[in-house]
Amino acid sequence: MIVQKRISTIRKYILLALASALHLAAPASAQTRERNTNTSQTEKYRLVWFEDPTTTATFVWNQLAGDPATLYYGLQNQNRQKGKYSNRAKVNRVVKYDGMTNCFVRLQNLVPDSWYFMCLGDDFGVSRRFYFKTAPDKPEAFTFICGGDSRNFRDVRQAANTLCKKLAPLFVAFTGDMISQDNAEEWSHWLDDWQLTINEKGHLLPIAPHRGNHEGRPESIPNHFGMPKDSYAAFSIGGDLFRYYILNSEIPADGAQGAWLSDDLRKNANGVTHLVAGYHKPMLPHTSGKALGRNPAKWAKTFYEAGLDLAMESDSHVMKRTLPIRPDASGKGGFRAAPDDPNATTYLGEGCWGAPLRKADVAFPWTVGAASFNGFDWIHVTPKAMYDKTVKIENVARIGEIDPKKPYENPAGISLWAPRGGDEVLTIPAD
Ligand SMILES: [Fe+2]
């Protein structure tokens, strides 16, 4: 009798605890559901950085029906109550391309280093709530991810995108060959897969898109991301802390692009702590499946003279890391290791976001390591140095999320590459 009474008391407490847990949990999940509801006819969202990201960003989506939506945004979170946002912006440009109606809003005069909240409203309803962070305009540490070649295997691409979401960098530099065939179906899939970079609260990771050789139509990158016609650009983050060059290896490296690059570096190189460039085709692929000395090799001298610190390459479908090197006609591949030369450049790459892997069967005396696996580079930019970890795209479901207060601390379950059993973390000191 006593035992039975005890059991019924325990049961009562368990039920009470459950009821109170549910009561506490219910409003939060209802809020998440409401925040993620999309009653508008919009989809395939991407936030693009290619000009001053401290004050400017381009938001792009596909309008499925009706007139283009209006973007409602502001520094205060209003969730999906579009009328409460302090600002609204109409589309600057609409492009019908690849069976989609790509709508572009260029957000300007944003406050640096700030969180913005937003939603879209059209004739049908309201999109889910989104938010993103503008880049800081004063030197402060941040992380970014760089990688490319997501062409063929959607499972790897989706896993890599999911891992981006978990690592929550300030932005993602995507160095080309998003798709294999430059057509409507593949772009539709790619843009759907990109949605996996957005977390359940609606955090948009800005993308800096680069053109690869599989973006065979020169207008694909401009029409899907709002990039300028020739798909090259530069922007700074943290004042003089960091300047990033989006380069296009599919048009001449010299010519107008080369003149612009030299001119921009001449104006900015001396004052900037970390100079970084990204482009698709590597100067010297670490696989025998590709020819050496390709179009971008023409940039080597420009990089060296300006003291470019880091170049991110793609296209070969292997992973590699080099020592700081400088052009030298008598060196292997036309370069020589120069670890103590402040003008030397470290090269990373070469594109393993789901493209068919190749054998890493080419190495130079200045190669730190080259291997064949899916991965991307995760970089921490600080006033003292840049740090690189090469992250393997494996067991992504088991990898934890970063703690936003420690944005470069390894989450549980992450696998990092240690080239030739050496250091997982590469340090590129400030000059
Ligand atoms: Fe390529």
Residues whose N, C-alpha, C, O or C-beta is under 5 A from the ligand:
A	BS01	LIG	D177 G212 N213 H214 D315
